[in-house]
Amino acid sequence: MTELKRTPLAERHQQLGARMIEFAGWYMPVQYKGIIVEHQTVRTIAGLFDLGHMGQVEVGGPDALEFLQYVSPNDVARLRPGEAQYSMLLYPNGGVVDDILIYNRPAGDGYFVVVNAANTEKDVAWLNEQRTQRSDLKVDVIDVSDRTGMLAIQGPQAEAILQRLTRADLSEVEYFHAIETDVAGVPAMVARTGYTGEDGFELYFPIEHAVALWDRLLEAGTPDGMLPIGLGARDTLRLEACLPLYGNELSAEITPLEAGLSWVVKFDKGDFIGREALLRQRSEGIPRKLVGFKMVERGGVPRSHCEVQVDGKTVGFVTSGTSSPTLRENIGLALVAREYAGVGRPLDIVIRGRPVRAEQVKTPFYKRAR
């Protein structure tokens, strides 16, 4: 059995009483005090997340912009220094290699790409394969995951707590923008981004400072009621906000158009991998659509891969499901044949072999008050 990778904070998580699990080859905390209390703490106060399992890639060189324009469907040329963009890496058939964040570094000295933990090696290999094929471009692709630490602080009090540890005025950092500053004496890129549906920040810094920075952040936030948050609440938070998870809402078989993420795809920017396939899918009409639903009949919690039926006929499958701590309802996302998609229309979710009635609803399930 392959030994699990550990972030520098694995020992801290155990000291804090976390229940540890295997996730994407990593030894990670799934919960500390409990998923519901952690979820509600992020929604009402703030939570601290260890994201040291995520991957980071530097893309530089004179042709870095042209290269990223070719390998991703969003328009990287729109990014000014210090701005971030949600995007993807696509296969030629329009399926998704991974969903990613692209930063134009605040100093304007190259691009910084954040990838999913389970896909880091695949993504780096894919980028290097494209770099080899585009030998006309002078570009460097460097996997810096092993030397980059990553933490997130999320929730309505996140800014106030983080502000205690930095001289930078965080109120001036706009959504999907980043600055270079010191946090508790540690040089960091601080970005107003997140995966919870709440306001908050993600921090990137030299990995050797991970434990010290975690300790200082926890110390700064504990008087307010901030808690460390495990992967369990991270998943319920992102699902309420309808943020996609690779392998569930996105995959090599699910295109961004089917997943309701057509806004990521900028057809008019020029050529990119997957463009022709997605143009074809757009003109022919997407065969499947990602929809949100809530259970209207008792019978269990919908889970990923549950079959979706209409009048006894299989029309799709659940991509993600949970019992929502905020809504106190059982909710989920499903990929269904487009002719069965529509707010208010019924679906049957097969849970433990029995069809249970659900109704399609508007998404996101949760949107924070601005």
C-alpha positions as CSV (number, residue, x, y, z in Angstrom):
1,M,0.0,0.0,0.0
2,T,1.3,3.4,-1.0
3,E,2.1,5.6,2.0
4,L,-0.2,8.7,2.2
5,K,1.2,12.1,1.6
6,R,1.0,14.5,4.6
7,T,0.8,18.2,4.8
8,P,3.1,19.9,7.3
9,L,0.0,20.3,9.5
10,A,-0.9,16.6,9.9
11,E,0.4,16.5,13.5
12,R,-1.5,19.7,14.4
13,H,-4.7,18.2,13.1
14,Q,-4.2,15.1,15.3
15,Q,-3.5,17.3,18.3
16,L,-6.7,19.2,17.6
17,G,-8.6,15.9,17.7
18,A,-9.4,15.7,14.0
19,R,-10.7,12.5,12.5
20,M,-8.2,11.8,9.7
21,I,-9.0,10.1,6.4
22,E,-7.4,9.3,3.0
23,F,-8.3,11.9,0.4
24,A,-6.7,12.0,-3.1
25,G,-3.6,10.2,-1.7
26,W,-3.3,12.5,1.3
27,Y,-3.8,12.0,5.0
28,M,-6.3,14.8,5.7
29,P,-8.8,15.9,8.4
30,V,-12.4,15.2,7.5
31,Q,-13.8,16.8,10.7
32,Y,-12.8,18.1,14.2
33,K,-15.8,19.0,16.3
34,G,-18.3,17.8,13.7
35,I,-19.4,18.7,10.2
36,I,-22.5,20.6,11.1
37,V,-20.9,22.8,13.8
38,E,-17.9,23.5,11.5
39,H,-20.2,24.3,8.6
40,Q,-22.3,26.7,10.7
41,T,-19.2,28.3,12.1
42,V,-18.0,29.2,8.6
43,R,-21.4,30.6,7.6
44,T,-21.7,32.7,10.8
45,I,-18.1,33.5,12.0
46,A,-15.0,32.0,10.2
47,G,-13.2,28.8,9.7
48,L,-9.5,27.9,9.0
49,F,-8.7,25.3,6.3
50,D,-5.5,23.4,5.6
51,L,-5.3,23.3,1.8
52,G,-1.7,22.0,1.7
53,H,-2.8,19.1,-0.5
54,M,-3.7,21.4,-3.4
55,G,-1.3,21.7,-6.3
56,Q,0.4,24.8,-7.6
57,V,2.2,25.4,-10.9
58,E,4.2,28.4,-12.1
59,V,3.8,29.2,-15.8
60,G,6.4,31.7,-17.0
61,G,8.5,32.7,-20.0
62,P,7.9,35.2,-22.8
63,D,5.0,33.2,-24.3
64,A,3.3,32.2,-21.0
65,L,0.1,34.2,-21.9
66,E,-0.2,32.7,-25.3
67,F,0.3,29.2,-23.9
68,L,-2.3,29.6,-21.2
69,Q,-4.7,31.0,-23.8
70,Y,-4.2,27.8,-25.8
71,V,-4.6,25.3,-22.9
72,S,-7.6,27.0,-21.1
73,P,-11.0,28.3,-22.4
74,N,-11.3,31.5,-20.3
75,D,-9.6,34.7,-21.5
76,V,-6.3,34.9,-19.6
77,A,-5.5,38.2,-21.5
78,R,-8.1,39.9,-19.4
79,L,-6.1,39.3,-16.2
80,R,-4.2,42.3,-15.0
81,P,-1.4,41.8,-12.4
82,G,-3.0,40.8,-9.1
83,E,-6.1,39.3,-10.6
84,A,-7.4,35.7,-10.5
85,Q,-9.6,33.8,-12.9
86,Y,-11.6,30.5,-12.6
87,S,-10.8,28.3,-15.6
88,M,-10.2,24.7,-16.8
89,L,-7.9,22.5,-18.7
90,L,-9.8,20.7,-21.5
91,Y,-9.4,17.7,-23.6
92,P,-9.8,18.0,-27.4
93,N,-13.3,16.4,-27.0
94,G,-14.4,19.2,-24.6
95,G,-14.2,17.0,-21.5
96,V,-12.4,18.5,-18.5
97,V,-8.8,17.6,-17.4
98,D,-9.3,19.7,-14.3
99,D,-10.8,23.0,-13.1
100,I,-8.2,25.5,-12.0
101,L,-7.5,29.0,-10.7
102,I,-5.1,31.2,-12.7
103,Y,-3.4,34.1,-11.1
104,N,-1.5,36.9,-12.8
105,R,1.0,37.4,-10.1
106,P,0.7,40.8,-8.3
107,A,4.2,41.7,-9.5
108,G,3.3,40.9,-13.1
109,D,6.2,38.4,-13.2
110,G,4.3,35.3,-14.5
111,Y,1.3,33.2,-13.8
112,F,0.4,30.9,-10.9
113,V,-2.0,28.1,-11.4
114,V,-3.8,26.2,-8.6
115,V,-5.0,22.7,-9.4
116,N,-6.9,20.0,-7.5
117,A,-5.0,17.6,-5.2
118,A,-6.1,14.5,-7.0
119,N,-5.0,15.9,-10.4
120,T,-1.7,17.6,-9.7
121,E,0.5,15.0,-11.4
122,K,-1.9,14.6,-14.3
123,D,-2.2,18.3,-14.8
124,V,1.5,19.0,-14.8
125,A,2.0,16.1,-17.3
126,W,-0.8,17.5,-19.5
127,L,0.7,21.0,-19.4
128,N,4.2,19.7,-20.2
129,E,2.7,17.6,-23.1
130,Q,1.1,20.7,-24.6
131,R,4.3,22.6,-24.1
132,T,6.2,20.0,-26.1
133,Q,3.6,20.1,-28.8
134,R,3.7,23.9,-29.0
135,S,7.5,24.0,-29.5
136,D,7.0,27.4,-31.1
137,L,6.3,28.9,-27.7
138,K,8.9,29.8,-25.1
139,V,7.3,28.8,-21.8
140,D,8.3,27.3,-18.5
141,V,6.0,25.0,-16.5
142,I,7.2,24.4,-13.0
143,D,5.4,22.3,-10.3
144,V,6.0,24.2,-7.1
145,S,3.5,22.2,-5.0
146,D,6.2,20.7,-2.8
147,R,7.4,24.2,-1.7
148,T,4.1,26.0,-1.5
149,G,1.9,26.1,1.6
150,M,-1.8,26.9,1.3
151,L,-4.3,27.9,3.9
152,A,-7.8,29.4,3.7
153,I,-9.7,31.5,6.1
154,Q,-13.4,31.8,5.2
155,G,-16.5,33.3,6.7
156,P,-18.0,36.7,7.5
157,Q,-15.4,37.5,10.1
158,A,-12.4,36.2,8.0
159,E,-11.3,39.7,7.0
160,A,-11.4,41.1,10.5
161,I,-9.4,38.1,11.9
162,L,-6.8,38.1,9.1
163,Q,-6.4,41.9,9.3
164,R,-4.9,41.5,12.8
165,L,-1.9,39.8,11.3
166,T,-1.1,42.1,8.4
167,R,-0.4,45.7,7.7
168,A,-2.0,45.5,4.3
169,D,-5.5,47.0,4.1
170,L,-7.6,43.9,3.3
171,S,-10.7,45.9,2.7
172,E,-9.1,47.1,-0.5
173,V,-8.6,43.6,-1.9
174,E,-11.4,42.9,-4.3
175,Y,-13.0,39.6,-5.0
176,F,-10.8,37.4,-7.2
177,H,-7.8,39.8,-6.6
178,A,-4.6,39.1,-4.8
179,I,-1.8,41.0,-3.1
180,E,1.8,40.2,-1.9
181,T,2.2,41.0,1.7
182,D,3.4,39.7,5.1
183,V,1.0,37.8,7.3
184,A,2.3,37.3,10.8
185,G,5.8,38.0,9.4
186,V,5.5,35.4,6.7
187,P,5.7,36.6,3.0
188,A,2.5,35.5,1.3
189,M,0.2,36.0,-1.6
190,V,-3.2,36.7,-0.1
191,A,-6.2,36.2,-2.5
192,R,-9.8,37.1,-1.9
193,T,-11.0,33.7,-3.2
194,G,-12.6,30.6,-1.7
195,Y,-14.7,27.5,-2.1
196,T,-17.4,28.0,0.5
197,G,-19.8,30.6,-0.8
198,E,-18.6,33.0,2.0
199,D,-16.2,35.9,1.9
200,G,-12.7,35.0,2.7
201,F,-9.1,34.6,1.7
202,E,-6.7,31.9,0.4
203,L,-3.0,32.3,1.4
204,Y,0.0,31.0,-0.5
205,F,3.4,31.1,1.2
206,P,6.7,29.1,1.5
207,I,5.8,25.7,2.9
208,E,8.2,25.9,5.8
209,H,6.0,28.5,7.5
210,A,2.8,26.4,7.4
211,V,2.8,25.4,11.0
212,A,3.7,28.9,12.4
213,L,1.1,30.6,10.2
214,W,-1.6,28.1,11.1
215,D,-0.9,28.6,14.8
216,R,-1.0,32.4,14.5
217,L,-4.2,32.4,12.5
218,L,-5.9,30.0,14.9
219,E,-4.7,32.1,17.9
220,A,-6.1,35.3,16.2
221,G,-9.5,33.8,15.4
222,T,-10.2,31.6,18.4
223,P,-11.5,34.5,20.6
224,D,-14.2,35.2,17.9
225,G,-15.2,31.5,17.8
226,M,-13.3,30.6,14.6
227,L,-12.7,26.8,14.3
228,P,-10.4,24.6,12.2
229,I,-12.5,23.1,9.4
230,G,-12.3,19.6,7.8
231,L,-13.0,18.3,4.4
232,G,-16.5,17.2,5.3
233,A,-17.7,20.8,6.0
234,R,-15.7,22.0,3.0
235,D,-17.8,19.8,0.8
236,T,-21.2,20.7,2.3
237,L,-20.3,24.4,2.1
238,R,-19.3,24.2,-1.6
239,L,-22.3,22.1,-2.5
240,E,-24.8,24.6,-0.9
241,A,-23.0,27.3,-3.0
242,C,-23.1,25.0,-6.1
243,L,-19.4,25.1,-6.6
244,P,-18.3,22.2,-8.8
245,L,-16.1,19.4,-7.6
246,Y,-13.9,17.7,-10.1
247,G,-14.8,14.0,-10.5
248,N,-18.5,14.9,-9.6
249,E,-19.8,17.9,-11.6
250,L,-16.8,18.0,-14.0
251,S,-14.9,15.1,-15.5
252,A,-13.3,13.9,-18.7
253,E,-16.9,12.9,-19.7
254,I,-18.7,16.1,-18.6
255,T,-18.1,19.3,-20.5
256,P,-18.3,22.8,-19.0
257,L,-21.4,23.5,-21.1
258,E,-23.2,20.5,-19.6
259,A,-22.1,21.6,-16.1
260,G,-23.7,25.1,-16.6
261,L,-20.3,26.7,-16.8
262,S,-20.5,28.2,-20.3
263,W,-19.5,31.6,-18.9
264,V,-16.0,30.1,-18.5
265,V,-15.7,29.4,-22.2
266,K,-14.7,32.4,-24.3
267,F,-15.2,31.2,-27.9
268,D,-14.3,34.6,-29.3
269,K,-10.8,34.8,-27.8
270,G,-9.2,32.6,-30.5
271,D,-8.2,28.9,-30.6
272,F,-7.9,26.8,-27.5
273,I,-7.9,23.0,-26.8
274,G,-11.5,21.7,-26.9
275,R,-12.9,24.8,-28.8
276,E,-14.2,22.9,-31.9
277,A,-15.9,20.2,-29.8
278,L,-17.6,22.8,-27.6
279,L,-18.7,24.9,-30.6
280,R,-20.3,21.7,-32.0
281,Q,-22.0,20.9,-28.7
282,R,-23.3,24.5,-28.5
283,S,-24.8,24.4,-32.0
284,E,-26.3,21.0,-31.6
285,G,-27.6,21.6,-28.1
286,I,-26.2,20.0,-25.0
287,P,-27.4,16.5,-24.4
288,R,-27.4,16.8,-20.6
289,K,-27.8,19.5,-18.1
290,L,-26.7,19.9,-14.5
291,V,-29.7,20.7,-12.3
292,G,-30.2,21.3,-8.6
293,F,-32.9,19.5,-6.6
294,K,-34.3,19.1,-3.1
295,M,-35.9,16.0,-1.7
296,V,-39.6,16.4,-1.1
297,E,-40.2,12.9,0.2
298,R,-38.5,11.2,3.1
299,G,-36.2,8.3,2.2
300,G,-32.6,9.2,2.8
301,V,-29.8,11.5,1.6
302,P,-29.0,11.6,-2.1
303,R,-25.4,10.6,-2.8
304,S,-23.1,10.8,-5.8
305,H,-23.9,8.2,-8.5
306,C,-27.5,7.7,-7.3
307,E,-29.7,7.0,-10.4
308,V,-32.2,9.6,-11.4
309,Q,-35.5,8.5,-12.9
310,V,-38.6,10.1,-14.5
311,D,-41.7,7.8,-14.7
312,G,-39.4,4.8,-14.0
313,K,-37.0,5.7,-16.8
314,T,-33.3,6.4,-16.1
315,V,-32.6,10.0,-17.2
316,G,-29.3,10.8,-15.4
317,F,-27.4,10.5,-12.2
318,V,-26.6,12.5,-9.0
319,T,-23.2,14.2,-9.1
320,S,-23.3,15.4,-5.4
321,G,-25.8,15.2,-2.6
322,T,-25.9,16.0,1.1
323,S,-28.1,17.0,4.0
324,S,-27.8,20.8,4.0
325,P,-26.9,22.2,7.4
326,T,-28.0,25.7,6.4
327,L,-31.3,24.7,4.7
328,R,-32.0,21.7,6.8
329,E,-33.1,19.9,3.7
330,N,-31.6,17.0,1.6
331,I,-30.3,18.6,-1.6
332,G,-28.2,17.6,-4.6
333,L,-27.0,18.2,-8.1
334,A,-27.7,15.9,-10.9
335,L,-26.8,15.5,-14.6
336,V,-29.9,14.7,-16.5
337,A,-31.0,14.5,-20.1
338,R,-31.8,18.1,-21.1
339,E,-35.5,17.4,-22.0
340,Y,-36.1,16.5,-18.3
341,A,-34.4,19.6,-16.9
342,G,-36.5,22.5,-15.6
343,V,-37.1,24.3,-12.2
344,G,-40.2,22.8,-10.6
345,R,-40.2,19.6,-12.5
346,P,-40.1,16.3,-10.5
347,L,-37.4,13.7,-10.4
348,D,-37.1,10.4,-8.6
349,I,-33.7,9.7,-6.9
350,V,-33.0,6.0,-6.4
351,I,-31.8,5.8,-2.8
352,R,-31.0,2.3,-1.4
353,G,-32.9,0.7,-4.3
354,R,-36.1,2.8,-3.9
355,P,-37.1,5.8,-6.0
356,V,-37.6,8.9,-3.7
357,R,-39.4,12.0,-5.0
358,A,-37.4,15.2,-5.5
359,E,-38.1,18.6,-7.2
360,Q,-35.8,20.7,-9.3
361,V,-35.0,24.0,-7.8
362,K,-33.1,27.2,-8.6
363,T,-29.4,27.2,-7.8
364,P,-27.3,28.1,-5.9
365,F,-29.0,26.6,-2.9
366,Y,-27.3,29.2,-0.7
367,K,-26.1,32.8,-1.5
368,R,-24.6,35.0,1.2
369,A,-26.0,38.4,1.9
370,R,-23.6,41.0,0.4
